[in-house]
Amino acid sequence: MRTASARRDTKETQIAIELELDGDGTTNCTTGLPFFDHMLDQLGRHGGFDLTIEATGDLEIDSHHTVEDTGILLGSVFKEALGDKVGVRRFASNAIPLDEALVETSLDLSGRPFLHYDVDFPGEKILGDPPFDPQLCEEFWRAFVMSSGITLHLTSVRGRNTHHIIEASFKGVARALRDAVAVTGGGLPSTKGTL
């Protein structure tokens, strides 16, 4: 069972995460940000991961701390659950549409954290209570890759609806992670002998 859990408490946020990579997509994500919860749900469901996230943060100041700190802890838990990476496919890429939006995702379980983020939004926030600032998605993914040691490239090909663009990107990463973590062999997929 490739599972991990952790808790992270700071003066700004309190977050607990449980992850099972080989799950069935069962999720329960509560961060105080309904749209962000919806995106984390997409990540678990389309990744085939069982994912539980309970987060509270200083939303009265801004959503930034909650979103970024969730990315930090999720990346750390993902790295732990992945273990030694023996037999994993390692690389994955896709292009995911959502109505008029299309986002390309490529990733590598390289052990070398890097984010290329070329996703533009029409500019509006996602309505809700509280509203969600689309710029926080880049902060989430940067925190996630830095903690997990993943190389991730996200590129928006087209789109006019901010919700659709963000959701296509979360679904794209979810599906790419699902493919990359799949165990398809018995060795370590690296000429260096380490990932």
Kinemage of the C-alpha trace (Angstrom):
@kinemage 1
@onewidth
@group {chain A} dominant
@subgroup {mainchain}
@vectorlist {calphas} color= white
{ca met a 1} P 0.000 0.000 0.000
{ca arg a 2} L 1.487 3.310 -1.102
{ca thr a 3} L 0.064 5.562 1.592
{ca ala a 4} L 1.185 8.477 3.721
{ca ser a 5} L -0.261 11.039 6.079
{ca ala a 6} L 1.049 14.137 7.787
{ca arg a 7} L 0.064 17.233 9.698
{ca arg a 8} L 1.498 20.740 9.406
{ca asp a 9} L 0.729 23.469 11.923
{ca thr a 10} L 1.923 27.057 11.652
{ca lys a 11} L 0.672 30.372 13.006
{ca glu a 12} L -1.158 30.797 9.671
{ca thr a 13} L -2.545 27.341 8.887
{ca gln a 14} L -3.348 23.934 10.377
{ca ile a 15} L -3.466 21.170 7.770
{ca ala a 16} L -3.810 17.377 7.896
{ca ile a 17} L -3.596 15.156 4.804
{ca glu a 18} L -4.045 11.431 4.174
{ca leu a 19} L -3.212 9.963 0.760
{ca glu a 20} L -3.422 6.512 -0.791
{ca leu a 21} L -1.979 6.405 -4.302
{ca asp a 22} L -3.614 3.101 -5.181
{ca gly a 23} L -7.105 4.070 -4.106
{ca asp a 24} L -10.372 4.428 -5.973
{ca gly a 25} L -10.653 8.218 -6.081
{ca thr a 26} L -12.495 8.697 -2.803
{ca thr a 27} L -11.968 12.256 -1.579
{ca asn a 28} L -12.912 14.482 1.325
{ca cys a 29} L -11.303 17.910 1.029
{ca thr a 30} L -12.195 20.828 3.287
{ca thr a 31} L -10.112 24.008 3.242
{ca gly a 32} L -12.648 26.785 3.770
{ca leu a 33} L -12.317 27.647 0.069
{ca pro a 34} L -15.151 25.886 -1.812
{ca phe a 35} L -13.637 26.257 -5.281
{ca phe a 36} L -10.237 25.006 -4.076
{ca asp a 37} L -11.973 22.044 -2.419
{ca his a 38} L -13.590 21.293 -5.780
{ca met a 39} L -10.180 21.333 -7.503
{ca leu a 40} L -8.578 19.108 -4.862
{ca asp a 41} L -11.511 16.745 -5.309
{ca gln a 42} L -10.742 16.632 -9.059
{ca leu a 43} L -7.098 15.859 -8.268
{ca gly a 44} L -8.021 12.867 -6.131
{ca arg a 45} L -10.860 11.530 -8.260
{ca his a 46} L -9.115 11.756 -11.623
{ca gly a 47} L -5.800 10.654 -10.138
{ca gly a 48} L -7.438 7.559 -8.662
{ca phe a 49} L -6.094 8.574 -5.249
{ca asp a 50} L -7.902 8.373 -1.945
{ca leu a 51} L -7.359 11.859 -0.573
{ca thr a 52} L -8.442 13.502 2.662
{ca ile a 53} L -7.488 17.114 3.370
{ca glu a 54} L -8.579 19.124 6.390
{ca ala a 55} L -7.225 22.665 6.410
{ca thr a 56} L -7.961 25.816 8.330
{ca gly a 57} L -6.146 29.058 7.746
{ca asp a 58} L -6.187 32.798 8.133
{ca leu a 59} L -8.743 33.349 5.365
{ca glu a 60} L -9.702 36.645 6.930
{ca ile a 61} L -6.320 37.935 5.732
{ca asp a 62} L -6.053 36.119 2.389
{ca ser a 63} L -6.364 32.671 0.835
{ca his a 64} L -2.676 32.537 -0.099
{ca his a 65} L -1.396 30.831 3.057
{ca thr a 66} L -4.039 28.105 2.967
{ca val a 67} L -3.504 27.308 -0.717
{ca glu a 68} L 0.295 27.380 -0.622
{ca asp a 69} L 0.599 25.435 2.641
{ca thr a 70} L -1.794 22.788 1.327
{ca gly a 71} L 0.489 22.419 -1.707
{ca ile a 72} L 3.566 22.099 0.529
{ca leu a 73} L 2.049 19.350 2.672
{ca leu a 74} L 0.397 17.512 -0.229
{ca gly a 75} L 3.715 17.402 -2.087
{ca ser a 76} L 5.472 16.038 0.979
{ca val a 77} L 2.820 13.372 1.550
{ca phe a 78} L 2.853 12.441 -2.149
{ca lys a 79} L 6.642 11.987 -2.084
{ca glu a 80} L 6.431 9.775 0.996
{ca ala a 81} L 3.603 7.653 -0.434
{ca leu a 82} L 5.513 7.180 -3.693
{ca gly a 83} L 8.406 5.597 -1.815
{ca asp a 84} L 11.428 4.337 -3.746
{ca lys a 85} L 9.686 4.667 -7.155
{ca val a 86} L 10.771 1.184 -8.238
{ca gly a 87} L 8.764 0.087 -11.269
{ca val a 88} L 6.893 3.354 -11.820
{ca arg a 89} L 6.252 4.620 -15.333
{ca arg a 90} L 7.831 7.966 -14.276
{ca phe a 91} L 6.893 10.185 -17.257
{ca ala a 92} L 3.406 11.217 -18.338
{ca ser a 93} L 1.747 13.872 -20.458
{ca asn a 94} L -1.699 14.710 -21.803
{ca ala a 95} L -3.949 17.394 -23.186
{ca ile a 96} L -7.207 17.803 -21.298
{ca pro a 97} L -10.188 19.763 -22.661
{ca leu a 98} L -13.043 21.271 -20.715
{ca asp a 99} L -15.476 22.841 -23.150
{ca glu a 100} L -13.564 25.696 -24.852
{ca ala a 101} L -10.486 25.289 -22.614
{ca leu a 102} L -7.511 23.045 -23.398
{ca val a 103} L -4.521 22.564 -21.101
{ca glu a 104} L -1.391 20.497 -21.757
{ca thr a 105} L 0.387 18.744 -18.892
{ca ser a 106} L 3.779 17.022 -18.845
{ca leu a 107} L 5.503 15.697 -15.757
{ca asp a 108} L 8.422 13.626 -14.573
{ca leu a 109} L 8.843 11.989 -11.170
{ca ser a 110} L 12.461 13.073 -11.492
{ca gly a 111} L 13.364 14.011 -7.946
{ca arg a 112} L 14.243 17.435 -9.379
{ca pro a 113} L 11.540 19.997 -8.571
{ca phe a 114} L 10.708 22.394 -11.386
{ca leu a 115} L 7.567 24.209 -12.463
{ca his a 116} L 6.906 25.747 -15.856
{ca tyr a 117} L 3.537 27.475 -15.587
{ca asp a 118} L 2.149 29.119 -18.697
{ca val a 119} L -1.536 29.424 -17.852
{ca asp a 120} L -3.322 32.700 -18.511
{ca phe a 121} L -6.717 33.654 -17.188
{ca pro a 122} L -9.251 36.194 -18.461
{ca gly a 123} L -8.781 37.992 -15.151
{ca glu a 124} L -11.883 37.447 -13.092
{ca lys a 125} L -11.905 35.743 -9.720
{ca ile a 126} L -13.972 32.629 -9.189
{ca leu a 127} L -17.105 33.692 -7.371
{ca gly a 128} L -17.875 32.001 -4.107
{ca asp a 129} L -17.664 32.657 -0.419
{ca pro a 130} L -14.880 33.582 -0.261
{ca pro a 131} L -13.962 34.184 -3.925
{ca phe a 132} L -10.940 32.320 -5.268
{ca asp a 133} L -8.035 34.161 -6.908
{ca pro a 134} L -6.813 32.180 -9.971
{ca gln a 135} L -3.238 33.390 -9.404
{ca leu a 136} L -3.087 31.112 -6.368
{ca cys a 137} L -3.063 28.043 -8.629
{ca glu a 138} L 0.520 28.767 -9.636
{ca glu a 139} L 1.481 29.086 -5.952
{ca phe a 140} L -0.184 25.746 -5.208
{ca trp a 141} L 1.600 23.912 -8.009
{ca arg a 142} L 4.967 25.493 -7.160
{ca ala a 143} L 4.612 24.429 -3.529
{ca phe a 144} L 3.539 20.939 -4.607
{ca val a 145} L 6.460 20.335 -6.981
{ca met a 146} L 9.042 21.746 -4.584
{ca ser a 147} L 7.897 19.377 -1.828
{ca ser a 148} L 7.338 16.324 -4.026
{ca gly a 149} L 10.426 16.624 -6.250
{ca ile a 150} L 8.387 16.544 -9.459
{ca thr a 151} L 9.089 18.340 -12.713
{ca leu a 152} L 5.795 19.788 -13.968
{ca his a 153} L 4.970 21.748 -17.112
{ca leu a 154} L 1.469 23.224 -17.426
{ca thr a 155} L 0.533 25.122 -20.583
{ca ser a 156} L -2.817 26.611 -21.493
{ca val a 157} L -3.464 26.110 -25.195
{ca arg a 158} L -6.741 28.035 -25.241
{ca gly a 159} L -9.682 29.021 -23.088
{ca arg a 160} L -11.954 31.908 -22.135
{ca asn a 161} L -13.591 30.672 -18.937
{ca thr a 162} L -11.348 30.850 -15.853
{ca his a 163} L -13.142 27.982 -14.109
{ca his a 164} L -12.711 25.732 -17.149
{ca ile a 165} L -9.006 26.560 -17.523
{ca ile a 166} L -8.229 25.857 -13.874
{ca glu a 167} L -10.288 22.668 -13.788
{ca ala a 168} L -8.676 21.357 -16.978
{ca ser a 169} L -5.249 21.946 -15.418
{ca phe a 170} L -6.116 20.073 -12.203
{ca lys a 171} L -7.619 17.194 -14.160
{ca gly a 172} L -4.582 17.144 -16.443
{ca val a 173} L -2.156 16.910 -13.540
{ca ala a 174} L -4.341 14.269 -11.893
{ca arg a 175} L -4.373 12.055 -14.982
{ca ala a 176} L -0.655 12.551 -15.595
{ca leu a 177} L 0.156 11.635 -11.985
{ca arg a 178} L -2.068 8.580 -12.267
{ca asp a 179} L -0.124 7.441 -15.343
{ca ala a 180} L 3.316 8.334 -13.944
{ca val a 181} L 2.903 6.497 -10.621
{ca ala a 182} L 1.581 3.332 -12.287
{ca val a 183} L 3.851 0.382 -11.578
{ca thr a 184} L 4.759 -1.100 -14.947
{ca gly a 185} L 8.116 -2.785 -14.300
{ca gly a 186} L 10.488 -3.990 -11.652
{ca gly a 187} L 13.422 -1.649 -11.915
{ca leu a 188} L 14.090 1.983 -11.234
{ca pro a 189} L 13.410 4.001 -14.428
{ca ser a 190} L 16.663 5.950 -14.330
{ca thr a 191} L 20.110 5.520 -15.887
{ca lys a 192} L 21.548 7.138 -12.738
{ca gly a 193} L 20.116 4.445 -10.510
{ca thr a 194} L 18.256 6.993 -8.417
{ca leu a 195} L 15.245 9.296 -8.678
